Amino acid sequence: MKCEAREPSERPCFASPCFNNSTLFISDLDGTLLNGSAELSAYTISRLNAMIAEGLQFSVATARTFATTGKILAGLTLKLPIVLMNGVLIYDMGRKLYAQANYLAPNAVTAIIETLRRFELTGLMYELKDGALMTYHESLEQKQLRDFVEERISKYNKPFRHTDGFENISPDSIIYFMLLDKRDKLLPVHDALSSRTDLRMALYEDNYRPGFWYLEFFNEKASKQNAVNYLREEYGYECVAGFGDNLNDLPMFAACDIKIAVENAKPEVKDAANHICGSNENDGVAKWLEERVLR
């Protein structure tokens, strides 16, 4: 039985059999489950662990890699696979391996690199080879990109490797590109590659650097929507409820029967939601689950 979505002002199917072990609850991280310090609060950890112990089917979907996500989620007793890099990877927490990976086509990698050269931009390139993820950078002269890398090294001990050119790395194992810059600088790159059918792109504002945006490139089959559908089919969930805040969560919402936006979400995300919960700074996701699902 699928759970019917209702208007945000109503109290939909909170006592419905839809909210049982056949329901998957999945949450974005940054701006949604995490607070402004990019951390899980003690309250959220405690309450989610208690609910998971009682049978709550809970997972996360994020643009982050496992190098950072694994450390952020270390306090949670997650049992289900998690969605990484906007759906490029699905990581099995129990088996400690990537259950699914979507690679870029080599000619798509070449096209991205040529376009970056054309507009004199750079970013990060991600390679998954023999089960290990490596992130490459060409230059860290741009402050926001440098801050991004340095934070992940100091806070999460994430490995990065310098290369004199992305074209020097074999394109056969590349899964992802990420740029971080002003929106008006990223749009020409986005538009130049928008007609390619072998690419999917995500363009959204950074939660922690107002005025700066991410532009990400990945396989056309990779998305939070497809990843959520994979979990639904793999585990036989009859209902999926998702929590989000940013534009890259809209594909996830497309796969959900119930869509919940945190109070601090972008207007477009709130417009797409069935319900609004508390903000990420006030443990909105955990409290929503406590107040509705447990009852």
C-alpha positions as CSV (number, residue, x, y, z in Angstrom):
1,M,0.0,0.0,0.0
2,K,1.4,3.4,-0.9
3,C,1.0,6.3,1.5
4,E,-1.1,9.1,0.0
5,A,0.5,12.5,0.2
6,R,-1.6,15.3,1.6
7,E,-1.5,19.0,2.0
8,P,1.0,20.4,4.5
9,S,-1.7,21.7,6.8
10,E,-3.2,18.2,7.3
11,R,-1.9,15.4,9.5
12,P,-1.6,12.6,6.9
13,C,-1.5,8.9,7.7
14,F,0.5,9.3,10.9
15,A,-1.5,6.5,12.4
16,S,-1.6,4.6,9.0
17,P,-0.2,1.1,8.5
18,C,1.9,2.9,5.9
19,F,4.2,4.0,8.8
20,N,5.6,0.6,9.8
21,N,8.6,-1.6,8.9
22,S,7.6,-1.2,5.2
23,T,8.3,2.5,5.3
24,L,11.7,4.0,4.5
25,F,12.6,7.3,6.0
26,I,15.5,9.0,4.3
27,S,17.1,12.4,5.0
28,D,19.5,14.7,3.4
29,L,22.4,15.7,5.6
30,D,23.7,19.3,5.2
31,G,21.0,21.9,6.0
32,T,18.5,19.1,7.0
33,L,19.8,16.5,9.5
34,L,23.0,18.3,10.3
35,N,23.1,21.6,12.2
36,G,24.9,24.7,11.1
37,S,28.3,23.3,12.2
38,A,27.8,20.3,9.9
39,E,27.3,18.0,12.8
40,L,24.6,15.8,14.3
41,S,23.3,17.1,17.6
42,A,23.4,14.9,20.7
43,Y,19.6,15.0,20.7
44,T,19.3,13.8,17.1
45,I,21.8,11.0,17.6
46,S,20.0,9.8,20.8
47,R,16.5,10.0,19.5
48,L,17.3,8.4,16.1
49,N,19.2,5.6,17.7
50,A,16.3,4.9,20.0
51,M,13.9,4.9,17.1
52,I,16.1,2.7,14.9
53,A,16.4,0.2,17.8
54,E,12.6,0.1,17.8
55,G,12.5,-0.7,14.1
56,L,12.6,2.6,12.3
57,Q,13.9,2.1,8.8
58,F,16.2,5.1,8.3
59,S,18.9,6.1,5.9
60,V,20.5,9.3,4.5
61,A,21.1,10.7,1.0
62,T,23.8,13.3,0.6
63,A,26.1,15.0,-1.9
64,R,29.1,14.1,0.4
65,T,31.5,11.2,0.0
66,F,31.9,8.4,2.5
67,A,35.1,9.9,3.8
68,T,33.2,12.7,5.4
69,T,29.8,11.1,5.8
70,G,31.2,8.0,7.6
71,K,32.7,10.2,10.3
72,I,29.6,12.5,10.6
73,L,27.4,9.4,11.0
74,A,29.7,7.6,13.4
75,G,27.4,8.0,16.3
76,L,24.3,6.6,14.5
77,T,23.5,2.9,14.4
78,L,22.5,2.9,10.8
79,K,21.8,-0.5,9.3
80,L,20.6,0.4,5.8
81,P,22.8,1.4,2.8
82,I,23.3,5.2,2.4
83,V,23.2,7.3,-0.8
84,L,26.3,9.3,-1.5
85,M,27.4,12.0,-4.0
86,N,23.8,12.8,-5.1
87,G,23.2,9.1,-6.0
88,V,26.4,8.3,-7.8
89,L,27.3,5.8,-5.0
90,I,25.3,3.6,-2.6
91,Y,27.4,2.4,0.3
92,D,26.4,-0.7,2.3
93,M,27.0,0.1,5.9
94,G,26.8,-3.5,7.0
95,R,29.2,-5.0,4.4
96,K,31.3,-1.8,4.3
97,L,31.5,-1.6,0.6
98,Y,30.0,0.2,-2.4
99,A,26.8,-1.7,-3.4
100,Q,26.4,0.5,-6.5
101,A,28.6,2.9,-8.5
102,N,27.7,4.9,-11.6
103,Y,30.8,5.8,-13.7
104,L,31.0,8.7,-16.2
105,A,31.6,7.7,-19.8
106,P,35.2,8.4,-20.8
107,N,34.0,10.8,-23.6
108,A,31.9,12.6,-21.1
109,V,34.9,13.1,-18.9
110,T,36.9,14.5,-21.8
111,A,34.0,16.9,-22.7
112,I,33.9,18.2,-19.1
113,I,37.6,18.8,-19.0
114,E,37.6,20.5,-22.3
115,T,34.8,22.8,-21.2
116,L,36.6,23.7,-18.0
117,R,39.6,24.6,-20.1
118,R,37.4,26.8,-22.3
119,F,36.1,28.8,-19.4
120,E,39.3,28.7,-17.4
121,L,37.8,27.0,-14.4
122,T,38.7,24.1,-12.3
123,G,37.4,22.1,-9.3
124,L,37.6,18.5,-8.0
125,M,37.6,15.3,-9.9
126,Y,36.6,12.0,-8.2
127,E,37.9,8.6,-9.1
128,L,36.7,5.2,-7.8
129,K,39.2,2.5,-8.5
130,D,39.4,-1.0,-6.9
131,G,36.9,0.1,-4.3
132,A,38.9,3.2,-3.2
133,L,37.8,6.8,-3.7
134,M,40.4,9.4,-4.6
135,T,39.8,13.2,-5.1
136,Y,42.0,15.2,-7.4
137,H,42.6,18.9,-7.7
138,E,44.7,20.9,-10.2
139,S,44.8,24.2,-8.3
140,L,43.6,25.6,-5.0
141,E,44.2,29.2,-5.8
142,Q,40.4,29.9,-5.6
143,K,39.8,30.6,-1.8
144,Q,36.4,28.8,-1.5
145,L,37.7,25.6,-3.1
146,R,40.8,25.8,-1.0
147,D,38.7,26.2,2.2
148,F,36.6,23.3,1.1
149,V,39.6,21.0,0.7
150,E,41.4,22.2,3.8
151,E,38.3,21.7,6.0
152,R,37.9,18.2,4.8
153,I,41.5,17.4,5.4
154,S,41.6,18.9,8.9
155,K,38.2,17.8,10.1
156,Y,37.7,14.4,8.4
157,N,41.3,13.4,7.3
158,K,39.9,13.0,3.8
159,P,42.6,12.3,1.2
160,F,43.2,14.6,-1.8
161,R,45.8,14.3,-4.6
162,H,47.3,17.0,-6.8
163,T,47.5,16.6,-10.5
164,D,49.0,18.9,-13.1
165,G,45.9,18.2,-15.3
166,F,42.7,16.2,-15.0
167,E,43.5,14.8,-18.5
168,N,46.5,13.0,-17.0
169,I,44.2,10.7,-15.0
170,S,42.6,7.8,-16.9
171,P,39.0,8.6,-17.6
172,D,37.8,5.0,-17.2
173,S,37.3,5.2,-13.4
174,I,36.0,8.8,-13.0
175,I,32.6,9.1,-11.3
176,Y,32.1,12.8,-10.5
177,F,33.3,16.4,-10.9
178,M,32.5,19.3,-8.6
179,L,33.0,23.0,-9.1
180,L,32.5,25.7,-6.4
181,D,32.2,29.3,-7.5
182,K,29.8,32.2,-8.1
183,R,26.7,31.2,-10.0
184,D,27.3,33.5,-12.9
185,K,30.7,31.9,-13.5
186,L,29.3,28.4,-13.3
187,L,26.3,28.9,-15.6
188,P,28.3,29.1,-18.9
189,V,29.8,25.7,-18.1
190,H,26.4,24.3,-17.2
191,D,24.8,25.6,-20.4
192,A,27.7,24.4,-22.6
193,L,27.2,20.8,-21.4
194,S,23.4,20.8,-20.9
195,S,22.6,19.2,-24.2
196,R,24.7,16.0,-23.4
197,T,22.5,13.0,-22.8
198,D,25.2,11.1,-21.0
199,L,25.5,13.7,-18.2
200,R,23.4,14.7,-15.2
201,M,24.2,18.0,-13.5
202,A,23.3,19.5,-10.1
203,L,23.5,23.3,-9.5
204,Y,22.7,24.6,-6.0
205,E,23.9,27.1,-3.4
206,D,26.4,26.1,-0.7
207,N,24.7,25.9,2.7
208,Y,27.9,27.2,4.4
209,R,29.1,29.8,1.9
210,P,26.2,32.1,0.9
211,G,26.6,33.4,-2.7
212,F,28.7,30.5,-3.8
213,W,27.2,27.6,-5.7
214,Y,28.1,24.0,-6.5
215,L,28.0,22.6,-10.0
216,E,28.4,18.9,-10.1
217,F,28.6,16.4,-13.0
218,F,27.8,12.7,-12.9
219,N,26.4,9.8,-14.8
220,E,23.0,10.3,-16.4
221,K,21.6,7.4,-14.5
222,A,22.8,8.6,-11.1
223,S,20.4,10.7,-9.0
224,K,19.0,10.7,-5.5
225,Q,15.7,9.7,-7.2
226,N,17.1,6.5,-8.8
227,A,19.0,5.7,-5.6
228,V,15.9,5.9,-3.5
229,N,14.0,3.8,-6.0
230,Y,16.8,1.2,-5.8
231,L,16.4,1.1,-2.0
232,R,12.6,0.8,-2.3
233,E,12.9,-2.1,-4.8
234,E,15.8,-3.9,-3.1
235,Y,14.2,-3.9,0.4
236,G,10.5,-4.0,-0.7
237,Y,9.4,-0.7,0.9
238,E,5.8,0.2,0.3
239,C,6.2,3.8,1.3
240,V,9.1,6.3,1.3
241,A,9.2,9.6,3.2
242,G,12.1,12.0,2.5
243,F,13.5,15.1,4.3
244,G,15.3,17.8,2.4
245,D,16.3,21.5,2.2
246,N,18.2,22.3,-1.0
247,L,17.6,22.1,-4.8
248,N,19.6,18.8,-5.1
249,D,16.9,17.2,-2.9
250,L,14.2,17.7,-5.4
251,P,15.1,14.5,-7.3
252,M,14.9,12.6,-4.0
253,F,11.4,14.1,-3.4
254,A,10.4,12.8,-6.9
255,A,10.9,9.3,-5.5
256,C,9.1,9.8,-2.2
257,D,5.4,9.3,-1.3
258,I,5.8,11.9,1.5
259,K,8.0,14.9,1.1
260,I,9.1,16.9,4.2
261,A,11.0,20.2,4.0
262,V,12.8,21.6,7.0
263,E,11.8,25.1,8.0
264,N,15.1,26.5,6.6
265,A,14.6,24.9,3.2
266,K,14.8,26.8,-0.1
267,P,11.4,28.1,-1.3
268,E,11.4,25.6,-4.2
269,V,11.8,22.7,-1.8
270,K,9.1,24.0,0.5
271,D,6.8,24.3,-2.6
272,A,7.4,20.7,-3.5
273,A,6.9,19.4,0.0
274,N,3.8,17.9,1.6
275,H,4.9,19.0,5.1
276,I,7.2,21.4,6.8
277,C,9.1,20.3,9.9
278,G,11.3,22.2,12.3
279,S,14.7,23.7,11.2
280,N,18.0,21.8,11.1
281,E,19.1,23.9,14.0
282,N,16.2,22.6,16.1
283,D,16.4,18.9,15.4
284,G,13.5,19.2,13.0
285,V,13.8,15.7,11.5
286,A,14.2,13.8,14.7
287,K,11.3,15.7,16.4
288,W,9.1,15.1,13.4
289,L,9.7,11.4,13.5
290,E,9.2,11.3,17.3
291,E,6.0,13.3,17.3
292,R,4.3,11.6,14.3
293,V,5.8,8.2,13.6
294,L,6.3,6.8,17.1
295,R,2.8,7.8,18.1
